[in-house]
Amino acid sequence: MSAPLVLGIESSCDETSVGIVRGTELLANEVASSVELHARFGGVVPEVASRAHLEAMVPTLERALATADVDLGEVDAIAVTAGPGLMGSLVVGLSAAKTLASVLKVPFFGLNHLVGHVAVDILDHGPLPSPVLALLVSGGHTQLLAVRDITGDITEVGTTIDDAAGEAYDKVARLLGLEYPGGPVIDKAAQGGDPKAIRFPRGLTARHDLEKHRFDYSFSGLKTAVARYVERAERDGQEISVPDVAASFQEAVADVLTAKAIDACRELGIEHMVLGGGVAANSRLRTLLAERCEQAGVELRRPRPGLCTDNGAMIAVLGAQVIEAGRAPSSLRIPADSGMPVTQVIA
């Protein structure tokens, strides 16, 4: 039996994407971003995102089919992000996917956006080892996951108790007068700065915090520390070195992310790690995590940066995995679930 040809739709936030895979082979991954529409607001506006998805869905689908050189009639299944994400954005993708599945009379799978970020590495490096620790770092989520089966056995080891790493990047970029989204611009600014110039705090690493939140993350205090540094410098008439602040902030984020991930591997006896999510494209995080994994004897898998941000390919390959595992399709009546837990792979 040949590998399933799966079309995946992702519309959880500000990017409309359609990916097509045959098993673990990537055939197309088309993305239409509405980030420029949100830039003047300094963040994603849900109503604007929903409208952008409506306008981009059909053209993005057509481009993906053309790139993959396949006809809709050849598709074996439709996969789509059912959650978590912005409710209005999710509904657009779900509606498109349900329509396609109904017309084509093929199985329909409503899948977890977060699990897709882990599964996408399969496209670059093949089947995931079991168990594997996933460090998932995105705009709205920062989590450590013990993954034994990508199609149905995922345990949350740690999570953020306030701001996610990506949110902190956006807020700090705003403090420094940089463009939105903050991740890429801070990463670029940090290249010319000194990461040791300012000792910003590492959240939830004090002894009393580790007793209760050993594997959890917090970036709210870090964001506040940067704000106070900037305010103090402006009050005292001191020139602010944006590269130094960016590099020092980025170092604090990467330090705590990687330290807790390595600690979790040691505690759980897991020898493999996979990095996922939009912030996984960050150059300092990728470098420091690779260094620390090598020192700890942990094998690290990192998808190419282009597959780290939200995309349809991650949903399509997760769909192919659940099909090959024999998981039952979703009902066409499933609703969007903006708070879908990471332990639930299929809606």
ZIFENNOR-V627398 format. One line per field, one symbol per residue. ss: DSSP state (a for helix, b for strand, c for the rest). psi: psi as a letter, one per 40 degrees, with the letter a starting at -180 (. if undefined). burial: # if it has 9 or more other C-alpha atoms within 8 Angstrom, else .. A space follows every 50 residues. Layout:
ss = ???
psi = ???
burial = ???
This chain:
ss = ccccbbbbbbccccbbbbbbbbccbbbbbbbbbcaaaaaccccccaaaaa aaaaaaaaaaaaaaaaaacccaaaccbbbbbbbcccaaaaaaaaaaaaaa aaaaccbbbbbbaaaaaaaccaaaaccccccbbbbbbccccbbbbbbbbc ccbbbbbbbbccccaaaaaaaaaaaccccccaaaaaaaaacccccccccc ccccccaaaaaaacccbccaaaaaaaaaaaaaaaaccccccaaaaaaaaa aaaaaaaaaaaaaaaaaacccbbbbbcaaaacaaaaaaaaaaaaaaccbb bbccaaaccccaaaaaaaaaaaaacccccccccccccccccccccbc
psi = hiiihhhhhhfdbehhihihigbehhdighhhiedddedeeeihhddddd dddddedddddddddddefiideehdihiiheiiahdddddddddddddd dddefiihhhihddddddddddddeaihihiihhhhhadehhihhhhdhe eeghhhdiiiebiidddddddddddefiiiiddddddddddeiheedhgi ihifeiddddddfdeiiheddddddddddddddddefihhhddddddddd dddddddddddddddddefheiihhiideeehdddddddddddddefhhh hhiideedihidddddddddddddefiiiiieeiiigdfhidehdh.
burial = ...#####################.#######.##..##..###.#.### .##..##..##.###..#......####################.###.# #....##################.#..#..#################### #.##.#####..#############..######.###.##.####....# .####...##..###########.###..#..##.......######### ###############....#############.###.###.###...### ###...#################......#.....###.#.####.#
